[in-house]
Amino acid sequence: MKLLESITIPLDTAASVARWEMKADLSGQRYGFYFDYNTLQEAWFMAISDRNGELLLGGIRLVPGVFFLEKYHAGVPALPPGELWLMDIEGKLATAEVTRYNPHTRFALTYTIYGE
């Protein structure tokens, strides 16, 4: 298998606000990403929409090392065909914890797709 595409989706807005949205092109399609910090759960959550703004998937808790789309591809075919995951850029996944103020300094939201 070879890597066909790898994109990092910026999380730098997390430094200053608890909610933001952005657009990204993944595998030739435009998607909307919405990020919210939930103070009760002390966690960041993400939602993904299609290019028309229709919600495809919501309530995705940003947890390092977890493949976010893997279990939803069969039921939501409009999702990007690759995989989204939160990579610990310090390389210490065992102790990685997402906090209110560290997504942009400690993690990279990465989209990858592999093929033949």
Protein Blocks (a to p, Z undefined) as FASTA:
>chain_A
ZZfbdcdddfklmmmmcbdcddddeehiacdddddddfklopaddddddfkopafbghia
cdehiafklmmmmmmmmbcfbdcddddfkopmklgccdfklmmmmpccddddddZZ
